[in-house]
């Protein structure tokens, strides 16, 4: 089964969005361009299919139902906006590492990567005030 390529319009839209979000949050694109391009391509494909840039790095039994349920995994996802953590590795440190500094200590990201400090703590995390609410929702 061949995967359909995203439209040029959606690719340009996501590339422009990423450039602005890297600047806004003080993060960097992954230094391996294949990683970055793969995620951007997945986001653009989801724009074409669903009308929204649903995170391509998660599995959804039903993508449309996921969008109706919440916007949690629409890029930039809740984890990025709250913790400045991008599990897709699209918004990372210049070295290509995800920022884990703000994640709960028992989170999967912190367990996998350890503590990775935010090189630009004065930028990003526009919904950091929602961290407790998000953690409670994830537990239960």
Buried (B, 14 or more C-beta within 10 A) or exposed (E): EEEEEBEEEBBEBBBEBBEEBBEEBBBBBBBEEEBBBBBBBBBBBBBBBBEBBBBBBEEBEEBEEBBEEEEBBBBBBBBBBBBBBBBBBBBBBEEBBBBBBBBBEEBEBBEEBEEBEBBEEEBBBBBEEBBEEBBEEEEE
